[in-house]
């Protein structure tokens, strides 16, 4: 099994083609739209939800089977048809044209793989087993969801605000900024949020901003 290089891709405004119109394709489309990709779906049939997305103008749909040339101009492609022959055709064309391609649940037909992800606002923790065991990736994700609860979302927002203030206060002293931020991360701030002590957290954050 090839060793994968972990990377987070910016697909905002980029063309992404999804071949397939079933529930699996629907989940992929939903994730892509959250990242503001320009999604084109190719399938003779659609789930009700994807039909609604089409009617609202959120996705472009080609209501027919996949044809050669359909992925021209795409930045990446996801095939979720359940048809081995079609999946192979999509992968071969993408590979020939240097386009990133993922065939769902077929690691050998993937130039990239979609990891299992824990999301807490801007915090994203990705888990991959390089295709060896999606079940294990799912298991680890559930564990991380418990460890990194929803309180991490406001914590990261606060860190971002503090970081911006420090850039203005110490524009030419990156080591000083880094030391202060690390100290805040290791402070009682996250525990205050974990236990719902929002007022105490806000007071603590204000104190750090005034330092």
C-alpha positions, 0 to 999 in steps of 0.5 A: 500500500502506498504511503499517503501524503496528508494535505488539506486542499482549498477547493473554493471556486474550483470545479469538482465532478461527482459521477453518481447520484445515489446516497454515497454521492450525495454525502460527497456533494454535501461535503464539497458544497461546505467547502464552496466547490463548484460541483457538477454531478453526472448521473441519470438518477438523483436522490431527492436531496440532490434534485433539490440542490439542483433546483436551487442552483447549488449544483450543476447536473448532467442527467445522463450516464458518464461520457468520455470528456465529462471531467475536462477542466475539473480540479478533482473527481469523485466516482461513486457509481457502484459500477466497476466499469464506469469507475474504471473509465473515470479513473483512467481518464482522470489519471491520463489528464492529471486530475485528482480522482477518488473512486469510493471504497476502491483504494487502487483507483484513487490518486487521493483518499478522503479521510475520516474527519472530526470538525470543530469549527475551523479545527479539523482532525483527519484520520486515515488508515491509507485505505486499509481499514475504514472501520478503524478510522471511524472508530478513532474518529468517534474517540476523538469526537469525545476528546475534542468536544464542541468547546474547542470551537470557541477556544479556537476562535478565541485563539485567533482573536488573541493571535491577531491582537498579538500581531498588532502588539508585537509585529516584529517579534514572532518568538514572543507571540508564539510563547504567549499563545503557547502559554494560553493554550496550556492555561486553564482556558480550555478547561473553563470552556469544557465545564461551561464556565463562559464568563470566567473564560471571557474574563481570562481572555480579556486579561490576556488581551490586555497583557 
